[in-house]
């Protein structure tokens, strides 16, 4: 009789332990899946598109600067451009730089919840402020000053560095998460 009671208690204990261990495993799998899903969303919905647009914009700016800004650094710095140079600059702003800035700003606004860390990085806010001033510049192109550039300057290489570093960090994290899931 005592042996039967011990056997029943041992069976219950084994069943409870098996349930608890299985439950803990499911919790770990759920957490790992949630981490993988968030990481993938950060890459696919935010940092991937930002990287492509920022890299494209950087290449366009480098090429524009190489072809249209004199080697002495003059132009776009308060010195009036020739009519032809100003038309070229206006076309590039209207067709390349402003649309790309708007796309980047829209992605950040729509997917800002995927930003790495607890708060929005200053460089991202600086860029969004810069992008917001393109509409005014384009609307009042003839009334704009001689430099005809945005009221708030582009944060420069800091933005591209932030996006590149974040993308690289997320890809490394993704590799670790996927390795751990196997």
Phi and psi in degrees as a GROMACS rama.xvg file:
@    title "Ramachandran Plot"
@    xaxis  label "Phi"
@    yaxis  label "Psi"
@TYPE xy
-65.5778  -38.8544  UNK-2
-61.9453  -38.206  UNK-3
-66.3889  -41.4182  UNK-4
-64.6188  -42.4696  UNK-5
-63.337  -41.663  UNK-6
-63.5885  -42.3362  UNK-7
-65.076  -46.8625  UNK-8
-62.2085  -42.726  UNK-9
-63.6511  -40.6028  UNK-10
-64.0664  -43.2166  UNK-11
-63.2684  -43.9474  UNK-12
-62.185  -43.2552  UNK-13
-64.3487  -42.0882  UNK-14
-63.6828  -43.9607  UNK-15
-63.7677  -42.7883  UNK-16
-64.3148  -41.3345  UNK-17
-63.4019  -43.4698  UNK-18
-61.7891  -47.2438  UNK-19
-62.5801  -44.5405  UNK-20
-64.6333  -41.5733  UNK-21
-62.9717  -43.7012  UNK-22
-61.4562  -44.7799  UNK-23
-62.0897  -39.875  UNK-24
-63.332  -41.3887  UNK-25
-64.2222  -40.4164  UNK-26
-62.2413  -45.9241  UNK-27
-61.6766  -41.7146  UNK-28
-64.1504  -41.1674  UNK-29
-63.8668  -43.4371  UNK-30
-64.5313  -45.1391  UNK-31
-60.7081  -42.7434  UNK-32
-63.7248  -41.9841  UNK-33
-62.904  -40.656  UNK-34
-65.1454  -42.9619  UNK-35
-64.1478  -43.1298  UNK-36
-62.553  -44.23  UNK-37
-64.4062  -46.6304  UNK-38
-58.4226  -46.5175  UNK-39
-62.1322  -39.6008  UNK-40
-66.9935  -39.59  UNK-41
-59.5831  -41.4966  UNK-42
-72.5168  -46.9267  UNK-43
-75.2992  -41.0239  UNK-44
-97.8735  -18.2984  UNK-45
-125.58  -72.0728  UNK-46
-69.8005  -32.0329  UNK-47
-63.1868  -56.2331  UNK-48
-60.8244  -38.6885  UNK-49
-62.3466  -40.9722  UNK-50
-63.9594  -45.3792  UNK-51
-61.4784  -47.5874  UNK-52
-66.9434  -42.6326  UNK-53
-67.506  -41.2376  UNK-54
-64.5099  -42.8644  UNK-55
-61.7928  -45.9103  UNK-56
-63.0839  -40.419  UNK-57
-63.3318  -43.6926  UNK-58
-64.1548  -40.6293  UNK-59
-63.3866  -43.7027  UNK-60
-63.6965  -43.9611  UNK-61
-60.7087  -44.3867  UNK-62
-67.4541  -42.1124  UNK-63
-59.0054  -49.0109  UNK-64
-61.546  -41.4513  UNK-65
-63.1034  -41.1057  UNK-66
-87.6469  -31.3659  UNK-67
-119.246  -11.3546  UNK-68
-104.62  123.202  UNK-69
-55.7524  151.092  UNK-70
-61.0355  -23.906  UNK-71
-77.0095  0.918477  UNK-72
85.6873  -3.30161  UNK-73
-72.3153  161.796  UNK-74
95.9948  140.962  UNK-75
59.7392  15.2104  UNK-76
-125.194  29.3876  UNK-77
100.98  -14.3422  UNK-78
-87.5289  125.694  UNK-79
-57.0729  138.24  UNK-80
-86.1917  156.991  UNK-81
-65.2451  164.736  UNK-82
-59.506  -41.2494  UNK-83
-66.5848  -44.7941  UNK-84
-64.2547  -39.0355  UNK-85
-66.5983  -40.1051  UNK-86
-63.9964  -40.6994  UNK-87
-63.1562  -46.4555  UNK-88
-60.9993  -44.2636  UNK-89
-59.7243  -44.0817  UNK-90
-61.9337  -45.2195  UNK-91
-64.8682  -41.5559  UNK-92
-63.3536  -47.5285  UNK-93
-69.2944  -37.8984  UNK-94
-98.6419  -24.3796  UNK-95
-119.078  -63.4495  UNK-96
-68.7449  -47.7167  UNK-97
-66.0397  -46.709  UNK-98
-61.5121  -39.4231  UNK-99
-66.3541  -41.9364  UNK-100
-61.105  -41.0758  UNK-101
-62.9552  -43.5455  UNK-102
-61.5351  -44.8554  UNK-103
-61.3111  -45.6904  UNK-104
-62.1729  -40.5135  UNK-105
-64.5708  -41.3442  UNK-106
-63.4867  -44.8277  UNK-107
-63.3133  -43.1641  UNK-108
-65.3289  -42.4248  UNK-109
-75.6302  -32.1478  UNK-110
-121.116  23.0709  UNK-111
-58.8341  -24.0608  UNK-112
-65.9245  -14.7374  UNK-113
-93.3462  0.0502044  UNK-114
-59.6955  139.59  UNK-115
-68.8764  135.649  UNK-116
97.3831  179.647  UNK-117
-88.1353  -15.1395  UNK-118
-143.504  163.151  UNK-119
-70.3754  126.218  UNK-120
-62.7733  143.059  UNK-121
-57.0775  -40.5593  UNK-122
-62.2302  -33.7814  UNK-123
-70.5102  -42.939  UNK-124
-64.6961  -39.5301  UNK-125
-60.6753  -42.8095  UNK-126
-64.9816  -43.9622  UNK-127
-61.5057  -37.7082  UNK-128
-64.3632  -42.0427  UNK-129
-60.1212  -48.3628  UNK-130
-61.8263  -35.2286  UNK-131
-65.3069  -25.1159  UNK-132
-83.9696  -8.43097  UNK-133
-63.258  -38.6532  UNK-134
-59.254  -43.2214  UNK-135
-66.2713  -44.485  UNK-136
-57.5305  -48.6712  UNK-137
-69.7732  -33.616  UNK-138
-69.6302  -30.3661  UNK-139
-122.633  43.5193  UNK-140
-56.3835  -44.8799  UNK-141
-68.9973  -26.9284  UNK-142
-90.9668  -4.49496  UNK-143
-70.8394  159.347  UNK-144
-65.6219  177.483  UNK-145
-60.5308  -32.8825  UNK-146
-74.3255  -22.7089  UNK-147
41.082  62.7241  UNK-148
-132.315  172.269  UNK-149
-65.914  152.778  UNK-150
-63.3472  -38.1829  UNK-151
-109.365  124.006  UNK-152
-71.1971  156.232  UNK-153
-66.7128  139.267  UNK-154
-69.2101  -1.54098  UNK-155
74.4885  -147.302  UNK-156
-66.8624  -16.3074  UNK-157
-59.598  -39.2108  UNK-158
-66.1325  -50.2514  UNK-159
-62.3624  -39.741  UNK-160
-62.0795  -44.0787  UNK-161
-60.557  -46.1802  UNK-162
-66.1854  -45.5526  UNK-163
-59.4073  -49.0747  UNK-164
-62.3974  -41.2806  UNK-165
-65.7185  -43.7349  UNK-166
-61.175  -46.5189  UNK-167
-61.9176  -43.1152  UNK-168
-62.3246  -43.3052  UNK-169
-66.8956  -37.8537  UNK-170
-64.6456  -39.8455  UNK-171
-65.7395  -42.3032  UNK-172
-63.4516  -40.7648  UNK-173
-60.8337  -43.6415  UNK-174
-60.9902  -42.6272  UNK-175
-64.2145  -44.2665  UNK-176
-62.5097  -42.8844  UNK-177
-69.0699  -36.8716  UNK-178
-64.1491  -42.8894  UNK-179
-67.774  -27.7603  UNK-180
-73.8613  -18.8024  UNK-181
